[in-house]
Amino acid sequence: MDIIKINAALANKTRLDIMRWLKNPDAHFTPHISVEGFGMGVCVGKIHEKSGLSQSTASHYLSILQDADLVIPTRIGKWTYYKRNDATLESYFNELRKEV
């Protein structure tokens, strides 16, 4: 786990918002048409719509979160779905408690 990389990923308000939305996707996103529920995560298109970002910027932000191991991507057909990596978040918070 790279604390500095995680800090940098979460330092952007929109990326932090994405992490908040992914915590409870049922409350923040409309249901998917092609997959049932949010067990596989949330489609990039839905994140793009909610955030107001361009598709490419939303994908870039998700790549940053993925590179920091904060989200887990799942590819289904031509779509990629993202969900929070709660194990990394828990380790990150525990490490911060020790360090700060």
N, C-alpha and C positions, 0 to 999 in steps of 0.2 A: 504494500500500500504506500502510495506517494502522497503524503499529507499536503505538500506544496501544490501538487497538480490538482488535488481535490479542492483546495482552497481557491485556486485560480478558476476552476470550473464553476464553483459556486459563487464567485465574486460578481458574476453578471446577473442582474436582476431577472432577466427573462429566463436564463438557465435555472435559477433558483425557483422561479415560478413553475417551470416545467417539472422540477422535482416535487414541488408541492402538489401539483395537479396529479402526478403519477402516484402519489401516496393514496389518493382516493379517487380513482378514475371515474367511478360511477357518478360522483357528484359534479364532475367537471367536463365530461365528454358525453356526446350522444352515442347510443349503441352502434356497434359495427353492423354492417350488412352481411359481410362475407364470413365472419367468425362470431360465435356466440360469446358474449361477455368480454371481460378484459383479462382473462387468465393468461393469455399470451402477451398482454400489454396493450398499448395504444398505438394505432397506426400513425405514421409520420404525418399523413394528410390531416388527421384530426388535430394533432399538435400544431401544425402549420396554421390551420384555420383559427384555433383558439388564440394563438400567440399574436396573430396579425403579421407574422414574419413572412418573407418570401419562402417558397419551398426550399430553395438552396440554402438560405440562412438557417431555417429550421433544421435541415439535415446537417449542416455544419455544427450547430449547437449540440445536436444529439451526438455527433461524432466526438466532440470535446467531452461530453458527459460519459460516453462509452470509453474513451481513452483513459479517463480517470477511474474507470470501473464502477461508475455510479449507476449505470443502466445496463440492462441485458437486452440485446436485440434478438428477435426471432424472425426469420424470413419465412413467409408463407406465400408461395407463388411470386408475384411481382411486388408484393408489399412487405415492408419491414415494420414490426411491432416492437415497442420498447416498454419495458417495465423497470421499476426501481430495483437496484441491487441492495436490498436491505442488509445483507451480511456485510458488505463493504461499509455502508453507513454506520452500522453498529460498531464495527472495528474502528472507524474514523472517530466517532464520538468518544469511544473508550480511550483511544490514544490521546485525543485532545485533553481529556480529563487528567491524564497522567502528566502531560507536558505543560499545560497552562494552569 
